Amino acid sequence: EVQLVESGGGLVQAGGSLRLSCAASGLTFEDYSIGWFRQAPGKEREGVSCISTSTDDTTYYADSVKGRFTISRDNAKNMVYLQMNSLKPEDAAVYYCAAGKGFIYSDYEGMYDYWGQGTQVTVSS
């Protein structure tokens, strides 16, 4: 059974930092691209970032987070991280990680096969 478990969310002041983690199990991790998505109350889920399969490690960032967020992966630990700096109140949301097989350079949700349950990020102004 494939499982993705997010952690690292919490409450932070605007301008602060958080590092989200996504732990994957039940899949051949290096064969999957991993994406981060977020959903704020009353809004649609949106793509934040993704990192492709290990042979490429190509990364994608939404314009809203470029220069502030950094995605990385540790294939030895089956982990993906999202370092979030200079957080803004508009970054507050539930953050989800998702796994899709093969090379993905997209925030299109349909390309991802497996999803975690999410972790809450709250940013106070």
PyMOL commands that set and color helices and strands:
alter all, ss='L'
color gray80, all
select helices_A, chain A and resi 29-31+89-91+109-111
alter helices_A, ss='H'
color red, helices_A
select strands_A, chain A and resi 3-7+10-13+18-25+32-39+46-51+59-61+69-74+79-84+93-101+114-115+119-124
alter strands_A, ss='S'
color yellow, strands_A
deselect
rebuild
show_as cartoon
